[in-house]
Amino acid sequence: PVSSALATLNESINGTSREFSQFRAYLSTNRPKRSRGDVNQAVGRAVREVLDLYPQVKATVRVPDVAAVASFNEMGLTAAVTNLVDNAVQAVNGNGAVEVSVEQYPDQVQIFIEDDGPGFPSELTGETIQPFWSTKGQGFSGLGLSIAQWVAHEHGGNLRLGSTARGGARAVLTLQR
């Protein structure tokens, strides 16, 4: 019975992994439509979407006074930012702070998501962007960071993970304008 259950679980995981790979392949051949818009507004909406679920978390959102105009897919950017903010909120476990900020440069826009939780262990930051890998245990898909990374790549950018000076986690999502 146990070996049969493990075989079924393994098939399910392999099937889900295959489906995710096919979905990524589909999206890479049928590029999601992008339009010019203000990244600041899109980030603000995505952050509010997550924080409405966690009113006890202290959050700061800092965006420039000037619109950060870029060509982006709103659904993709929302998915990336909500995944990153949700990770930060879960890391502080209701007892910390999350800071989201946007910085703009002539050729790119950077979105910073920082928390004062335990941070990413330095030896794990390369592994954390693998689909289905999670430090959170059961009940979590392990797809949030890989989705954010995929969205960044689709926008000509990248996702970097690291630590803040205070020891918390820092995710930097870079999009080309």
C-alpha positions, -999 to 999 in steps of 0.1 A, spaced: 0 0 0 28 25 9 48 18 -23 16 21 -44 8 54 -28 44 66 -34 42 56 -70 9 74 -74 24 105 -58 54 103 -80 32 101 -111 13 131 -100 44 151 -94 59 141 -127 26 149 -144 23 184 -128 60 191 -137 53 181 -173 22 203 -174 41 232 -160 69 227 -186 43 225 -213 26 257 -201 59 275 -201 66 263 -236 32 274 -247 36 309 -233 71 312 -247 58 305 -283 27 326 -278 41 356 -260 17 373 -236 5 406 -249 23 436 -234 12 472 -233 28 504 -221 17 513 -186 29 526 -152 48 498 -133 42 518 -101 4 515 -104 6 478 -113 29 470 -84 7 490 -60 -24 470 -70 -5 437 -67 8 445 -32 -26 456 -20 -41 423 -33 -17 404 -10 -18 427 20 -56 427 21 -52 391 32 -27 399 59 -38 432 76 -15 425 106 17 428 85 34 461 85 41 471 49 57 500 32 54 507 -5 77 533 -20 74 543 -56 87 573 -75 65 603 -79 71 600 -117 54 572 -135 77 542 -143 65 537 -178 74 504 -194 60 478 -218 47 449 -197 21 422 -194 -1 432 -164 -12 397 -156 24 384 -156 37 413 -135 9 409 -111 16 372 -107 53 378 -101 48 406 -76 20 389 -57 42 357 -54 72 376 -41 52 397 -17 33 366 -5 66 349 2 78 379 21 46 381 42 48 344 50 85 348 60 77 374 86 49 353 99 28 382 109 55 396 132 76 417 109 77 442 81 77 440 43 90 468 21 83 471 -16 99 498 -37 103 506 -74 134 523 -89 136 534 -125 165 538 -148 167 548 -185 165 512 -198 149 493 -169 126 493 -139 136 474 -107 111 462 -81 125 454 -47 107 432 -22 124 430 12 114 416 45 128 413 80 122 376 82 150 349 84 162 356 49 174 332 22 203 310 34 231 319 10 237 282 0 201 279 -11 195 309 -32 204 290 -64 181 262 -56 151 283 -46 143 292 -82 137 256 -92 100 247 -99 84 227 -71 112 235 -46 100 251 -13 113 255 22 77 258 34 68 221 34 35 205 24 7 226 11 29 249 -10 36 244 -47 71 257 -48 62 276 -80 61 312 -68 98 321 -74 100 302 -106 70 320 -120 85 354 -109 117 344 -126 99 334 -158 80 367 -159 112 386 -155 128 367 -184 98 373 -206 103 410 -200 140 409 -208 150 411 -172 159 388 -143 151 379 -107 179 381 -81 176 368 -46 197 378 -17 197 392 18 192 427 32 217 444 55 194 434 84 195 398 74 160 395 58 153 383 23 155 406 -7 141 398 -42 149 422 -70 127 418 -101 142 437 -131 122 445 -162 135 461 -194 115 491 -205 
